[in-house]
Amino acid sequence: MDILPPPRSRPLGSAYGRDGGMAISNSSCRRIFSIGNEGRMVPLFSIGNPVIQGQSPPRSSEMVMPDSLTDDDADVVAAPKRRGGPPAANGEAMSSGKMVGAVVAAIKILQFMAAAREPLGVSRIAKETGLNTSTTFNILRTLMLYDFVQFEQLSKTYTLSLGILGIAQAAMSIGGDIGTVRPAMERLAQEHGVTVTLWQPTGRDRKILIMAAQPRSSMRIQMAVGQRLPLLIGATGRIFAAFSEMSVDEIRRQFEAIRWNGPLTFKEFMEQVAEAREQGWAEDAGNFAQGTVLLSTPILDQDGHAALAVTANMFAGQYDPERAKDIIRDLEGFSRQAARALPG
């Protein structure tokens, strides 16, 4: 299996570059699919003999979930409707001080550059972020000193630099020895033939993928570590809503900001949250991505809140109730093991 780059005629900001996709390949055919807003697999281009509609795909296949879904880069599975402006802030943090304009401006620049995923000039960055050109230039020069961005002299453009990785890695660490559970994730993925993902809340309404394990099967779901999604999306969304102190009003606010792939009502969502709280696990049947089923269990801290959540990601064709029982049992065992690695 190999993921094909887009043809040179297709810009990086196109559907493939921003959406991720599915690569199906064998010796005679290579065809790239994108998961569109409606959850359908939309062919972008093919090399070699095309796949005949209605035929089974070649044996080596991989479904790639969206690489990142931020407020400005989220047109695939589920994206917040809100665009621009600062994210909802923690009430306690906001009550202790005021917003610092220079910091907000630097954050807006870094977020825009992360979403754009291509070299950018000062003028475009300033225009898209709504900042003064001189201010943008000075902030970029300051970020260069700390290796957060780098400057290309010939094209006069800026890109994110590797210096930002240290902060990202620290943010993805929960302070405990969570890396010790990776072998257990790998075993779970291989035994059940599913992709296993570990999610951590970040901020008030987002979560980040901090670890993933994939099966060795020829067809699998792939998700990139480091990608950010709306907190309430997927099976983990029910978990984080169920095992937290979020108010109903806050859950509703976040729920209504999401463009669901498989629509459901807020009442249905809250009923599923209540079920997750009672039974200790949650399911997403196509609301996150059509054709998939997600099963998730919480990793609880000492206060009974979901510090993390682990998810088994599978194709709908792999799912049956009896098999789900075995997967949930092993997810619950993994959650208990991972909880012991949380900081005291």
C-alpha positions as CSV (number, residue, x, y, z in Angstrom):
1,M,0.0,0.0,0.0
2,D,1.3,3.4,-0.8
3,I,-0.3,6.9,-0.6
4,L,0.1,8.8,-3.8
5,P,0.9,12.4,-4.0
6,P,-1.5,14.6,-5.9
7,P,-0.5,15.4,-9.5
8,R,1.6,18.5,-10.1
9,S,-1.3,20.2,-11.8
10,R,-3.3,19.9,-8.5
11,P,-2.4,22.6,-5.9
12,L,-1.7,21.5,-2.4
13,G,-4.8,23.4,-1.2
14,S,-7.0,21.1,-3.2
15,A,-9.5,18.5,-1.9
16,Y,-6.8,15.9,-1.7
17,G,-4.2,18.0,0.0
18,R,-6.6,19.3,2.6
19,D,-9.1,16.4,3.0
20,G,-6.9,13.4,3.2
21,G,-8.3,10.4,1.3
22,M,-8.2,6.7,0.6
23,A,-5.5,5.1,-1.6
24,I,-6.3,1.9,-3.3
25,S,-3.5,0.3,-5.2
26,N,-2.4,-2.9,-6.9
27,S,-0.1,-3.6,-9.8
28,S,-2.6,-2.4,-12.4
29,C,-4.5,0.4,-10.7
30,R,-3.9,3.3,-8.4
31,R,-6.8,5.5,-7.5
32,I,-7.2,8.2,-4.9
33,F,-10.4,8.9,-3.1
34,S,-11.4,11.9,-0.9
35,I,-14.0,11.7,1.9
36,G,-16.3,14.6,0.9
37,N,-18.7,16.6,3.1
38,E,-21.4,14.0,2.6
39,G,-19.1,11.2,3.6
40,R,-19.0,9.7,0.1
41,M,-15.7,8.4,-1.4
42,V,-15.1,10.8,-4.3
43,P,-12.4,9.8,-6.9
44,L,-9.9,12.6,-7.4
45,F,-7.7,11.0,-10.0
46,S,-6.4,7.6,-11.1
47,I,-3.3,6.1,-12.7
48,G,-3.5,3.0,-14.8
49,N,-6.7,1.0,-15.3
50,P,-9.6,2.5,-13.4
51,V,-11.6,0.6,-10.9
52,I,-15.0,-0.4,-12.4
53,Q,-17.9,0.9,-10.4
54,G,-19.5,-1.9,-8.5
55,Q,-16.3,-4.0,-8.4
56,S,-14.7,-4.9,-5.1
57,P,-11.6,-2.8,-4.5
58,P,-8.1,-4.3,-4.7
59,R,-6.9,-6.2,-1.6
60,S,-4.5,-3.5,-0.3
61,S,-6.5,-0.5,0.8
62,E,-6.3,2.2,3.3
63,M,-8.8,4.8,4.5
64,V,-7.0,7.9,5.7
65,M,-9.0,10.0,8.2
66,P,-8.6,13.8,8.0
67,D,-5.1,14.9,9.0
68,S,-6.3,17.9,10.9
69,L,-9.6,19.7,11.5
70,T,-9.1,23.2,12.7
71,D,-11.6,26.0,12.5
72,D,-10.0,27.2,9.2
73,D,-9.2,23.7,7.8
74,A,-12.1,21.5,8.3
75,D,-14.1,20.6,5.3
76,V,-14.1,16.8,5.5
77,V,-15.9,14.9,8.2
78,A,-17.0,17.3,10.8
79,A,-16.0,20.9,11.1
80,P,-17.0,23.7,13.4
81,K,-19.2,26.3,11.7
82,R,-17.5,29.1,13.6
83,R,-14.6,30.7,11.8
84,G,-12.2,33.3,13.0
85,G,-12.0,34.9,16.4
86,P,-10.4,33.5,19.5
87,P,-11.5,30.1,20.8
88,A,-13.8,29.9,23.8
89,A,-11.6,30.4,26.8
90,N,-11.6,28.8,30.1
91,G,-13.6,30.9,32.5
92,E,-11.2,30.7,35.4
93,A,-8.3,31.8,33.2
94,M,-10.2,34.7,31.7
95,S,-11.3,36.0,35.1
96,S,-7.7,36.3,36.2
97,G,-6.6,38.7,33.6
98,K,-7.1,40.2,30.1
99,M,-6.2,39.2,26.6
100,V,-2.7,40.3,25.5
101,G,-2.9,41.6,22.0
102,A,0.6,40.7,20.8
103,V,0.1,37.1,22.1
104,V,-3.3,36.8,20.4
105,A,-1.8,38.1,17.1
106,A,1.1,35.6,17.2
107,I,-1.3,32.8,17.9
108,K,-3.5,33.8,14.9
109,I,-0.5,33.9,12.7
110,L,0.7,30.4,13.8
111,Q,-2.8,28.9,13.5
112,F,-3.2,30.4,10.0
113,M,0.1,29.1,8.8
114,A,-0.6,25.6,10.2
115,A,-4.0,25.5,8.3
116,A,-2.5,26.9,5.1
117,R,0.2,24.2,4.8
118,E,2.1,26.1,2.2
119,P,4.7,28.9,2.1
120,L,3.2,32.3,2.7
121,G,4.2,35.9,2.2
122,V,3.8,38.7,4.8
123,S,1.0,40.4,2.9
124,R,-1.2,37.3,2.6
125,I,-0.7,36.4,6.3
126,A,-1.6,40.0,7.3
127,K,-4.7,40.0,5.1
128,E,-6.0,36.6,6.2
129,T,-5.5,37.2,9.9
130,G,-6.7,40.8,9.8
131,L,-3.5,42.2,11.2
132,N,-1.4,45.2,10.2
133,T,1.4,44.3,7.8
134,S,4.1,45.9,9.9
135,T,2.8,44.1,13.0
136,T,2.7,40.8,11.1
137,F,6.3,41.3,9.8
138,N,7.6,42.1,13.3
139,I,5.9,39.1,14.9
140,L,7.2,36.8,12.1
141,R,10.8,38.0,12.7
142,T,10.4,37.4,16.4
143,L,9.1,33.9,15.8
144,M,12.1,33.3,13.6
145,L,14.4,34.0,16.5
146,Y,12.8,31.2,18.4
147,D,12.8,28.8,15.4
148,F,9.0,28.8,15.3
149,V,9.0,29.9,11.6
150,Q,11.6,30.0,8.9
151,F,12.1,32.4,6.1
152,E,12.8,31.5,2.4
153,Q,14.9,34.2,1.0
154,L,14.3,33.5,-2.7
155,S,10.5,33.4,-2.5
156,K,10.2,35.8,0.4
157,T,7.8,33.4,2.2
158,Y,7.5,31.9,5.6
159,T,6.7,28.4,6.8
160,L,6.4,26.8,10.2
161,S,9.8,25.5,11.6
162,L,10.7,22.5,13.6
163,G,11.3,24.6,16.7
164,I,7.6,24.4,17.5
165,L,7.7,20.6,17.8
166,G,9.1,20.8,21.3
167,I,6.1,22.7,22.6
168,A,3.7,20.4,20.6
169,Q,5.3,17.3,22.1
170,A,5.1,18.7,25.6
171,A,1.5,19.6,25.1
172,M,0.7,16.1,24.0
173,S,2.3,14.6,27.1
174,I,-0.1,14.2,30.0
175,G,2.7,14.1,32.6
176,G,2.5,10.4,33.3
177,D,4.3,7.5,31.7
178,I,1.5,6.9,29.1
179,G,4.0,5.6,26.6
180,T,4.0,2.3,28.6
181,V,0.6,1.4,27.2
182,R,1.6,1.4,23.6
183,P,2.3,-2.3,23.5
184,A,-1.2,-2.9,24.8
185,M,-2.6,-0.7,22.1
186,E,-0.7,-2.6,19.4
187,R,-2.0,-5.9,20.7
188,L,-5.6,-4.7,20.7
189,A,-5.2,-3.4,17.1
190,Q,-3.8,-6.7,15.9
191,E,-6.1,-9.1,17.8
192,H,-9.3,-7.3,16.6
193,G,-8.1,-5.9,13.2
194,V,-9.1,-2.3,14.1
195,T,-7.3,1.0,14.4
196,V,-6.9,2.0,18.0
197,T,-6.6,5.7,18.9
198,L,-5.9,7.6,22.1
199,W,-7.4,11.0,22.5
200,Q,-6.7,13.8,25.0
201,P,-8.9,17.0,25.5
202,T,-7.1,20.2,24.7
203,G,-8.6,23.5,25.5
204,R,-12.3,23.8,26.0
205,D,-13.7,22.4,22.8
206,R,-11.0,20.4,21.1
207,K,-9.2,17.1,21.4
208,I,-5.9,15.9,20.0
209,L,-4.8,12.4,18.9
210,I,-1.7,11.5,21.0
211,M,-1.2,7.9,20.0
212,A,-2.4,5.4,17.4
213,A,-1.9,1.7,16.6
214,Q,-2.9,0.1,13.3
215,P,-3.6,-3.5,12.4
216,R,-1.5,-5.3,9.8
217,S,-4.6,-6.1,7.7
218,S,-4.7,-5.1,4.1
219,M,-7.6,-2.7,4.7
220,R,-7.5,-0.3,7.6
221,I,-8.3,3.2,8.9
222,Q,-5.4,5.5,9.3
223,M,-5.4,8.6,11.5
224,A,-2.4,11.0,12.0
225,V,-1.1,11.6,15.5
226,G,-1.3,15.3,16.3
227,Q,-4.5,16.0,14.5
228,R,-7.1,18.0,16.3
229,L,-10.9,17.5,16.2
230,P,-14.0,19.1,17.8
231,L,-14.2,17.6,21.4
232,L,-17.7,16.2,20.9
233,I,-17.2,14.5,17.6
234,G,-17.1,10.7,17.4
235,A,-17.5,8.1,20.1
236,T,-15.0,9.9,22.3
237,G,-17.3,13.0,22.1
238,R,-20.0,11.1,24.0
239,I,-17.3,10.0,26.5
240,F,-15.9,13.4,27.1
241,A,-19.4,14.8,27.5
242,A,-20.5,12.0,29.9
243,F,-17.4,11.9,32.1
244,S,-16.9,15.7,32.7
245,E,-18.5,18.6,34.4
246,M,-19.7,20.2,31.2
247,S,-23.1,21.8,31.5
248,V,-26.0,21.0,29.1
249,D,-25.8,24.5,27.7
250,E,-22.0,24.1,27.0
251,I,-22.6,20.7,25.4
252,R,-25.3,22.2,23.2
253,R,-23.1,25.1,22.2
254,Q,-20.3,22.8,21.1
255,F,-22.8,20.3,19.5
256,E,-24.4,23.0,17.3
257,A,-20.9,24.2,16.1
258,I,-20.3,20.9,14.5
259,R,-21.2,19.9,10.9
260,W,-22.0,16.2,11.5
261,N,-21.3,13.7,8.7
262,G,-24.3,11.5,9.7
263,P,-26.8,13.9,11.2
264,L,-28.3,13.4,14.6
265,T,-30.4,15.6,16.8
266,F,-29.2,17.1,20.1
267,K,-31.8,15.0,21.9
268,E,-30.4,11.8,20.4
269,F,-26.8,12.9,21.2
270,M,-27.7,13.6,24.9
271,E,-29.5,10.2,25.1
272,Q,-26.3,8.6,23.9
273,V,-24.2,10.6,26.4
274,A,-26.5,9.3,29.2
275,E,-26.1,5.7,27.9
276,A,-22.3,6.2,27.8
277,R,-22.3,7.4,31.4
278,E,-24.4,4.4,32.5
279,Q,-22.7,1.6,30.6
280,G,-19.1,3.0,30.6
281,W,-18.6,3.0,26.8
282,A,-19.9,4.8,23.7
283,E,-20.5,4.1,20.1
284,D,-20.5,6.3,16.9
285,A,-22.2,4.6,14.0
286,G,-21.5,6.7,11.0
287,N,-21.9,10.2,12.5
288,F,-18.2,10.9,12.4
289,A,-17.6,9.2,9.0
290,Q,-20.1,7.3,7.0
291,G,-19.2,3.6,6.6
292,T,-17.4,3.4,10.0
293,V,-18.2,2.4,13.5
294,L,-16.3,3.7,16.5
295,L,-16.3,2.3,20.0
296,S,-14.7,4.2,22.9
297,T,-14.1,3.9,26.6
298,P,-12.9,6.6,29.1
299,I,-9.6,6.7,30.9
300,L,-10.6,8.2,34.2
301,D,-8.6,10.4,36.6
302,Q,-8.9,10.3,40.4
303,D,-12.0,12.6,40.2
304,G,-13.8,10.3,37.8
305,H,-13.3,12.6,34.8
306,A,-12.2,11.4,31.4
307,A,-8.6,12.5,31.1
308,L,-8.3,10.5,27.9
309,A,-10.4,8.2,25.8
310,V,-9.4,5.2,23.7
311,T,-11.3,4.3,20.5
312,A,-11.5,1.2,18.3
313,N,-12.1,2.5,14.7
314,M,-13.5,0.0,12.2
315,F,-15.4,-0.2,8.9
316,A,-19.1,-0.8,9.3
317,G,-18.7,-4.2,7.5
318,Q,-16.4,-5.3,10.4
319,Y,-19.0,-4.6,13.1
320,D,-21.3,-7.1,14.7
321,P,-22.7,-7.0,18.2
322,E,-20.9,-10.1,19.5
323,R,-17.6,-8.9,18.2
324,A,-18.2,-5.5,19.7
325,K,-18.6,-7.0,23.2
326,D,-15.1,-8.5,22.9
327,I,-13.6,-5.2,21.7
328,I,-15.3,-3.2,24.4
329,R,-14.1,-5.7,27.1
330,D,-10.5,-5.2,25.9
331,L,-10.9,-1.4,25.6
332,E,-12.1,-1.3,29.2
333,G,-9.1,-3.4,30.3
334,F,-6.8,-1.0,28.4
335,S,-8.5,2.0,30.1
336,R,-7.8,0.6,33.5
337,Q,-4.2,0.0,32.6
338,A,-3.8,3.4,31.1
339,A,-5.4,5.1,34.2
340,R,-2.6,3.7,36.3
341,A,-0.1,5.7,34.1
342,L,-1.9,9.0,34.7
343,P,-0.1,11.5,37.0
344,G,-1.2,11.3,40.6
